């Protein structure tokens, strides 16, 4: 077994590896704040008083979250599926940033990711790829 195989053996193994890196913050921190802190009404909700200690500073929690893609919120593509996915991402951004509707935004992003994956499959089929 090489080092790559060891640290990617499971989400927990990779999470432990990432958590041991000497960094100030990672993408899991941004996601944690977006998911929990942005809509939290608790007073004095610092690290010690947070109701989500298991998820705080946890690369493993982040690794197990559904990937919703990171596609554009605007596209010049003529592909109607890609345009629809971009529109959904834009709406998700508005729902999260303007109205604090994180659950709805996540569902919209997941729908966009599904549409993007289907668009890729259709393009591959059109190009004779399997």
N, C-alpha and C positions, 0 to 999 in steps of 0.2 A: 504494500500500500504506500502510495506517495503522499506528500503533504496535501495536495489538492483533494485527493480522495478522502483523506482523513477529515479535513475541515468541511467538506461538502457531503459527508455521509448522511446528515439529517439536518432539518432546520435548527434543531437544538445545537448541534455541533458547530454549524456556521454561526449561529447566534452567539455562542460562547466565544468563538474566535473574534467576531466583530466587536463584541463587548469588551474584550481584553485589549483592543487597540487603544493607544493613548491619544484619543481625539476629544475635542470639546463637545462636539455634537455630530450627529449623523442624520441621515434621512428619516430614521425612526423617530428622532426627536421632533422634527417638523410635523410628521404625521401624527404623533401623539398629541401635540398641541392643537392641531387642526381637529382631530377627532374628539378630544376630551376637554381641553382647556378653553377653546374658543366658545363653547356653549355652556361652560361651567358657571353656576351661580354661587358657588361656595365662597365664603369669605376666608381670607388667609389660607388659601389653598396652595401651600408651598410643598416642597418635596416630602416633608414629614406628615403633612395633613391631607395629602392627596388620597382620594378614594380609589385611585387606579394605580396603586404601587406596583402591582404585578406587570403592568404594561409600561410604566415609566422607565426610561433608559434601557429598554429591552429590544435589542435587535431581533431576538427570537419572535417576539410578539409581531414585530413589523414584517418579518419574513413569512409568517403564516397568514398575513392579511391577503385578501384577494387582490390580484393585480388588475388595476382598472385602466392601465395604459397611460401614456403620457402624450397622446396625440395633440394635434393643434386645435385651437378653438376657432381658427379661421383657415380656410383652404382655398386655393385657386383651382383645385382639381375639378374636372368636369364629371368625374365619377359621382353619381347621385348618392351612393352609399357613403363615400368619404365625406361628402357635403353634409349628409344627415348626421354622421358621427361628430363632425366638427360643431354642428349646431347644438347637438346634445351636450357636448363639452362646454360650450359657451353658456348654455342654460344652467348647467351644473355649477359653473363658476359664479353665476349671478345668484343662484339659490344659496350657495354657501357664503359668499362674501357679503351680499346685501341683506339676506334674510336669516342667516344662521341655520339654514335647513341642511344639515350635514347628511342625514340619512337619505333624503331625496337626491342630494348632489351625488352621493356615492352610487345610488341606483342608476342615475343618468350616466355616470361615468362607466359603470359596468355595461350598460346597454351600448354605449359608444364603442367600448372595447370589443364587444361581441360583433357589432356591425363591421368594425375595421378588420377583424379576423376573417369574417365571411367575405369581405371585399378582396382580401389577399388571396383567399382560396379561389374565388371567381377569376381573378386576374391570372393566377397560376394555371387554372384550367383553360382559360382562353389562350394562354401562351404554350399550351401543350405539355405543361409540367404536371407532375402528379403530386 
